Amino acid sequence: MAVPANAKELFDNLMPKALETHADKAKEVDASFFFSITGDGGGEWTLDCASATPSIAQGKQGTPQCSIETDSESFKQMLEDPQAGMGLFMSGKLKVDGDPMKAMQLENIFKLAIGD
């Protein structure tokens, strides 16, 4: 697994290709997500896996079912170790609004972009 340098690399470069290549797997998640990542390499993106054609766009689009807020270091830590998410959430470094069960499916979406 090659973890991207930051959220910007993941969402701007790797995720669009993964959604195009693995559209059927992305649609299985059937949810939309808003990411707000602060710090170096951060930004805001909406990941839509509920549409007929899954997509990623900069900024907040529509009404996402789940919003994720964290800093760039914590985000990278989650990509490197998906099990770290719960600890980051409990320590207040990761905020999840909306449907937390949808957030649990993000690991599968990230794997499409960065592999196992």
Buried (B, 14 or more C-beta within 10 A) or exposed (E): EEBBEBBBBBBBEBBBEBBEEBBEBBBEBEBBBBBBBBBEBBBBBBBBBBEEEBBBBEEBBEEBBBBBBBBBBBBBBBBEEBEBBEBBBEEEBBEBEBBEEBBBBBEBBBBBBBEE
